[in-house]
Amino acid sequence: MILSLAQDSGIKNLLDFVLRAKGKTIEITICDDKRTSRQLRSIWLYCSLVASDLNDAGLDVKLVLEEDLEVSWNKDVVMDVLWRTVQKTLFNTNSTKNLKRKQVGEIYEELNRYLSKFGLSTQFPNWNHNDEDYK
């Protein structure tokens, strides 16, 4: 169970949960605003989906970036060439572990806007994806 304690209702829900758990052991983890492990898995899945979409559309790296690289896309190329470029430009960091939760969405929005110039719009995966989807 994930509860935000930013509002009084979240605190009330936490107290209700603790009272209902009387006699049981519960574990409470306090989270900061860093991106989550689910977001990281979603980023990598998104990179995979974008790579497939770009390859299916016949758009190699050379066509998309106007560079002299005639290679097909894969999730690593999407991450290194597209995602990290936007991330570095917006937030001056190369590592996703330094991102805040909301920054993941901001990077996606910018990248999706860029890819729309090529007629592509890949939906960002939500956390409901099965772990098998991330391999």
HELIX and SHEET records of a PDB file:
HELIX    1   1 ASP A    8  ARG A   20  1                                  13    
HELIX    2   2 SER A   37  ASP A   56  1                                  20    
HELIX    3   3 VAL A   61  LEU A   65  1                                   5    
HELIX    4   4 LYS A   75  VAL A   77  1                                   3    
HELIX    5   5 VAL A   78  TRP A   83  3                                   6    
HELIX    6   6 ARG A   84  PHE A   91  1                                   8    
HELIX    7   7 THR A   96  ASN A   98  5                                   3    
HELIX    8   8 ARG A  101  LEU A  115  1                                  15    
HELIX    9   9 SER A  116  PHE A  118  5                                   3    
HELIX   10  10 ASP A  131  TYR A  134  5                                   4    
END                                                                             
